[in-house]
Amino acid sequence: MTRKVSDVAKHAGVSVATVSRVLNNIQHPVSEKTRKRVLKAAAELNYQPNIHAKSLATGRNFTLELFLDLSFDSTGETGVGTFLQQVLYGIEEESAVRGYRIVLDINRNVNSSKKEYFTGIFPIAGAVVLAPRANNPIIPELVRRHIPLMIIGSSEYRDQNYVDMDNITGALKATEHLINAGHKDIMCLGGPTNFGPSLDRMTGFRRAMRDHGLNYGSNRCVTMGAWNWDNGFRMMWDILRNRQPRPTAIFASNDMLAIGAIRAIKSAGLTVPGDIAVVGFDDLPSAQLISPALTTIRQPFYDLAREAARVLIERIDASHDADARPETAPYQDTFVPDLIVRDSCGVSLNANINASPDLEAV
C-alpha cells in the first residue's frame, strides 16, 4: 500500500504542511518534539517519498553516494559484513524518510592512482565515505568537486564532517574491565597499523595500562596485519610458545582476533577463562555463539549511521534554502561504545597461572 503525506500527517497528529516542512527540511519553526514525531510516523508507515517527482518539481538532485573501500577485507574474514549491514540500514532508513536515495560504490583498491571509482556517471547531492584509511584519494577529489561530504568511522580528517566511534575509550573500557578483575599481565592483539580505528584501540589499551601503573611498553601489543581469526590464532600461539610467564588476559582489538585467540588457547590445552581471560571488540553475532561467549565492546553502528545521514542531508537542504544560514564549521561527533560482559573474561585468579602449556603435545 502506497502511503501519502496526508497519511503521515494523520498518524503523527499534525498538518500536511508540517509533515512537508519536516520531510523536506524546510527552515520553518518546527519543534524538535514534533520533528521526531513526524519522522517516527513516516518510519512506522514505511512512507517512501517519490524522489523522481521531487527532483522534477524542485530541479534538485536527491542521491547520496556511499563509498566503501574493501581493500582491508578482501577475503571477508574481519566481520565487516555485520558492521556494513547496520551502517547501510541506518543510512538508508534516515535518507528514505527525508526523500533521498543511496547508491553504493564499492572498491577493493582505493589507493590506486586510477579514478574509475569517482562519481561521474550521474551527479550526486552528497557523499558518505565509510572508514577511509589515511591519505584516501576519494576525499580530496570530492572536496575539489565541492560535493557535500560526511565521513563515517574515521576522525583523521580534521577539516571534514565526520561521525566516528570512540575506539580509544572502548579499548580503555575493555582493558580496565580486565584490570578491575585483578589482571596485571595483559597483552593486546592489534590490527592493521595503517588504519585509524586499529591504532586507536591499541592506544586505549596502553592508556589503561599506564593509568593503572602497569607495563604498557611496545612489547605489550603484537600485530600481524589483517583483523581476521587466523591472525588471532597465530599471534596467540606465538605468545604461548615464546612468552613466559604467559599473560593472564588478552585484549583483542576485534572479535575475529579474539575468536582466533580462544582457538589457540584451547589448542594449547588451556581454558578460557580459567587460564587466560579474553575480551574482544565489535560484538559480532559470532561473539555470542562461541564457547565461552565473548566479552566484548558493542558499537552502535546503526545510530551512528543515522546521525551521519541526518546531518549531511540537513546541510545539503540548507544550502538550497535562501532563508537558511548553512553551517560552515565541520560537524564532528563521536559515539562511545558499551562493554558487554559475557563468560570469556571471568578468570579465576586462584588458578595456576604460572604453569607452562605443553605446546609440543598439541
C-alpha positions in Angstrom: 0.0 0.0 0.0 1.4 3.4 -1.1 1.4 5.9 1.7 0.8 9.6 1.2 1.9 12.7 3.1 -1.6 13.0 4.4 -1.3 9.5 5.9 1.8 10.5 7.8 0.2 13.7 8.9 -2.9 11.8 10.3 -0.6 9.3 12.0 1.5 12.0 13.6 -1.4 14.2 14.5 -0.1 17.2 12.7 -0.9 19.1 9.5 0.2 18.1 6.0 2.2 21.4 5.8 4.1 20.4 9.0 5.0 17.0 7.5 6.2 18.6 4.3 8.4 21.0 6.2 9.9 18.2 8.3 10.5 15.8 5.4 11.9 18.4 3.1 13.9 20.1 5.9 12.3 23.5 5.2 13.7 26.1 7.5 10.4 26.9 9.3 9.8 26.8 13.1 9.0 23.2 14.0 9.8 21.9 17.5 12.2 19.1 17.9 9.5 17.0 19.6 7.2 17.5 16.5 10.0 16.8 14.1 10.8 13.4 15.8 7.1 12.6 15.9 6.8 13.1 12.2 9.9 11.1 11.3 8.7 8.3 13.6 5.3 8.3 11.9 6.9 8.2 8.5 9.1 5.2 9.5 6.2 3.3 11.1 4.1 3.7 7.9 7.1 2.9 5.7 6.5 6.2 3.9 8.6 6.4 0.7 8.7 9.9 -1.0 8.6 9.9 -4.8 12.2 11.0 -5.4 11.8 11.4 -9.1 8.7 13.6 -8.8 10.5 15.6 -6.1 13.5 16.1 -8.4 11.4 17.3 -11.2 9.4 19.6 -9.0 12.5 21.2 -7.4 15.2 20.9 -10.0 17.4 19.3 -7.4 19.3 16.0 -7.0 18.4 13.7 -4.1 21.0 11.0 -4.5 23.7 10.2 -2.0 26.7 8.0 -2.9 28.3 5.8 -0.3 32.0 5.0 -0.9 33.2 1.7 0.6 36.8 0.5 0.5 37.0 -3.3 0.9 40.8 -3.5 0.4 41.2 -4.2 4.1 38.8 -7.1 4.0 39.4 -8.7 0.6 38.5 -12.2 2.0 35.5 -11.2 4.1 37.2 -12.6 7.3 37.1 -9.5 9.5 33.4 -9.4 10.3 32.9 -6.2 8.3 29.7 -7.6 6.9 27.8 -7.1 10.2 29.2 -3.6 10.5 28.3 -2.7 6.9 24.8 -4.1 7.3 24.0 -1.9 10.2 25.5 1.2 8.6 23.6 0.7 5.3 20.4 0.1 7.2 20.9 3.3 9.3 21.8 5.5 6.3 19.0 4.1 4.1 16.3 4.5 6.7 17.2 8.0 7.6 17.6 9.0 3.9 14.4 7.4 2.8 12.2 9.4 5.1 13.9 12.6 4.1 13.4 11.9 0.4 16.9 10.8 -0.6 18.2 7.6 -2.1 21.5 5.8 -1.7 23.8 4.3 -4.3 26.7 2.1 -3.3 30.2 2.5 -4.7 32.5 -0.4 -3.7 36.2 -0.5 -4.5 38.9 -3.0 -3.5 41.9 -0.9 -4.5 41.0 2.6 -3.4 44.7 3.6 -3.0 45.4 3.1 -6.7 46.0 6.1 -9.0 43.0 5.2 -11.1 39.9 7.3 -10.7 37.2 5.0 -12.1 35.7 4.8 -8.7 34.9 8.5 -8.6 31.4 9.7 -9.3 30.8 10.7 -12.8 28.1 8.5 -14.3 25.5 10.8 -12.8 25.5 13.8 -10.5 25.0 13.3 -6.7 23.8 15.6 -4.0 26.3 14.4 -1.4 28.7 11.6 -0.5 29.4 9.4 2.5 32.8 7.8 2.8 32.9 4.7 5.0 36.0 4.0 7.2 38.6 5.7 4.9 42.3 5.0 5.6 44.9 7.7 5.8 45.6 9.6 2.6 42.4 8.2 0.9 42.3 9.8 -2.5 38.5 9.9 -2.7 38.1 12.6 0.0 40.3 15.4 -1.7 38.6 14.6 -5.0 35.1 15.1 -3.5 36.3 18.3 -1.9 37.7 19.5 -5.2 34.3 18.9 -6.8 32.5 20.8 -4.0 30.4 17.7 -3.1 29.0 17.8 0.4 30.7 15.1 2.4 30.3 13.0 5.5 32.9 10.5 6.8 31.8 7.5 8.9 34.3 5.6 11.0 37.4 7.9 11.0 38.3 11.1 12.7 41.6 11.5 10.9 40.3 14.2 8.6 40.0 17.1 11.0 38.8 19.6 8.4 35.8 17.5 7.3 32.5 16.4 8.6 32.7 13.0 10.4 30.8 10.7 12.8 33.1 8.2 14.5 33.3 5.6 17.2 35.4 6.4 20.2 37.7 3.5 19.8 40.2 4.7 22.4 37.5 4.8 25.1 36.1 1.5 24.0 39.5 -0.2 24.3 40.1 1.5 27.6 36.8 0.2 29.0 37.7 -3.4 27.9 41.2 -3.2 29.4 40.1 -1.7 32.6 37.5 -4.4 33.0 40.3 -6.9 32.9 42.4 -4.8 35.3 39.5 -4.4 37.7 39.1 -8.2 37.7 42.7 -8.4 39.1 44.7 -8.9 36.0 48.1 -7.2 35.7 49.8 -9.3 32.9 47.6 -8.3 30.0 48.6 -8.3 26.3 46.9 -6.7 23.3 46.4 -8.3 19.9 46.4 -5.4 17.5 45.1 -4.9 13.9 46.3 -3.1 10.8 48.9 -0.5 11.6 47.8 1.8 8.8 44.1 2.0 9.9 43.0 4.7 12.4 40.5 2.6 14.4 43.1 -0.1 14.9 45.7 2.3 16.1 43.1 4.0 18.4 42.3 0.7 20.1 45.9 0.0 20.8 46.2 3.5 22.2 43.3 2.9 24.5 44.8 -0.3 25.7 48.2 1.3 26.5 46.4 4.3 28.2 44.5 2.0 30.5 47.6 0.1 31.4 49.6 3.3 32.0 46.8 4.8 34.1 46.9 1.8 36.4 50.7 1.8 36.8 51.1 -1.4 34.7 53.6 -2.2 32.0 52.4 -0.7 28.7 55.6 -1.0 26.6 55.7 -1.8 22.9 56.1 -5.5 23.7 52.6 -5.5 25.2 50.9 -5.1 21.7 51.5 -7.6 18.9 50.3 -7.1 15.4 50.1 -9.2 12.3 48.2 -7.2 9.7 44.6 -8.0 8.9 41.8 -8.3 11.5 41.0 -12.0 10.9 40.7 -15.1 13.1 43.7 -16.7 11.5 46.0 -13.9 12.6 44.4 -14.0 16.1 45.3 -17.7 16.3 48.9 -17.1 15.0 49.6 -14.2 17.4 48.2 -16.0 20.4 50.0 -19.2 19.5 53.3 -17.3 19.3 52.7 -15.7 22.7 52.0 -19.1 24.3 55.2 -20.7 22.7 57.6 -17.8 23.3 56.5 -15.8 26.3 57.0 -17.0 29.9 55.2 -16.5 32.1 52.2 -16.3 29.9 49.8 -13.5 30.2 46.7 -14.0 32.3 44.4 -11.9 30.0 44.2 -10.8 26.4 42.6 -7.7 24.9 41.9 -8.5 21.2 41.3 -5.4 19.1 38.4 -7.0 17.3 36.2 -10.1 17.8 37.7 -12.1 14.9 41.2 -11.8 16.6 39.6 -12.8 19.9 38.0 -15.9 18.3 41.3 -16.9 16.8 43.0 -16.4 20.2 40.5 -18.6 22.0 41.0 -21.3 19.4 44.8 -21.1 20.0 44.4 -21.2 23.8 42.2 -24.3 23.6 44.5 -26.0 21.2 47.3 -25.5 23.7 45.3 -27.5 26.3 44.4 -24.4 28.3 41.0 -23.0 29.1 39.2 -19.7 28.7 38.6 -18.0 31.1 40.2 -20.5 33.5 43.8 -20.0 32.4 43.5 -16.9 30.2 40.7 -14.3 30.0 39.8 -12.9 26.6 38.0 -9.7 25.7 37.2 -8.6 22.1 35.8 -5.5 20.3 32.8 -5.2 17.9 30.2 -7.6 19.3 29.7 -9.6 16.1 26.9 -12.2 16.2 29.6 -14.9 16.5 30.6 -13.4 19.8 27.6 -15.0 21.4 27.9 -18.3 19.6 31.4 -19.3 20.5 32.2 -21.1 23.8 32.8 -19.4 26.1 30.6 -16.5 25.0 32.8 -13.5 24.3 33.0 -10.4 26.5 33.4 -7.5 24.0 32.7 -3.9 23.1 29.5 -3.2 21.3 29.4 -0.4 18.7 26.2 1.5 17.9 26.7 1.4 14.1 23.1 1.9 13.3 22.6 5.0 15.4 26.0 6.4 14.2 24.9 6.0 10.5 21.5 7.6 11.0 23.1 10.6 12.6 25.6 10.9 9.7 22.9 10.8 7.1 20.7 13.2 9.1 23.4 15.8 9.4 24.6 15.5 5.8 21.1 15.9 4.4 20.2 18.8 6.6 23.3 20.6 5.4 22.6 19.8 1.8 19.0 21.1 2.2 20.1 24.2 4.0 22.4 25.0 1.1 19.4 25.2 -1.2 17.3 27.3 1.1 17.7 31.0 0.5 16.5 31.8 4.0 18.8 29.4 5.8 22.3 30.1 7.1 24.3 27.0 6.2 26.8 25.7 8.8 30.4 26.3 7.7 32.2 24.6 10.6 32.7 20.8 10.2 30.3 18.7 12.1 32.3 16.2 14.2 30.8 13.7 16.7 31.9 10.5 18.4 29.9 7.7 19.9 31.0 5.9 23.0 30.6 2.1 22.7 29.4 -0.2 25.5 31.1 -3.0 27.3 29.1 -6.3 27.0 30.1 -8.7 29.7 29.8 -12.5 29.0 31.8 -15.6 30.0 35.2 -15.2 28.4 36.5 -12.7 30.9 35.7 -14.5 34.2 39.2 -15.7 35.1 39.6 -17.2 38.5 42.9 -15.7 39.7 43.3 -18.6 42.0 44.1 -20.8 39.1 47.7 -21.9 38.4 48.6 -19.1 36.1 52.3 -19.9 36.1 52.1 -23.4 34.6 53.6 -23.6 31.1 51.4 -25.0 28.3 52.6 -28.3 26.8 52.6 -27.0 23.2 54.7 -29.8 21.8 51.9 -32.3 22.7 49.3 -30.4 20.7 
